[in-house]
Amino acid sequence: MSVLKFDIEFITKEIKMLVLSILLVFTLLKLAFSSEDSFVLIKLITSLVIVFFLPYYLISIYWRDELNFAIRAVISLVIGFIVNGILGYYLGLLGLSVNYNYVIIAIIFYMIGGYISYKYLQNE
């Protein structure tokens, strides 16, 4: 039986940076949309993070030595919008309902990103 060895310091640092980034985005959106309820903004940020950011961020962990957190976060968000838009368009052409496009794309990229992160962090 093998013992999985992960870089716990790296993982805790990345989680702290993710939480701080989400709080910063919430603060900026609350300033921009001060008349909106906070719960609406929390739902918006949560959906954007879950669908457009996190799957691609897991893939970007592979380049953690070359790129810092901020660059990987921005690249992950941009790639998330691009990939979801293109794949959503083509899945729509294939006849798949728009309601399911982003769920299917997110699940696929969560699996890919989880596998890449698991393999990369395990080999460290």
Secondary structure, DSSP 8 states (H G I E B T S, - for coil): -------HHHHHHHHHHHHHHHHHHHHHHHHHTTTS-HHHHHHHHHHHIIIIIHHHHHHHGGGTTTS-HHHHHHHHHHHHHHHHHHHHHHHHHTT--HHHHHHHHHHHHHHHHHHHHHHHHHH-
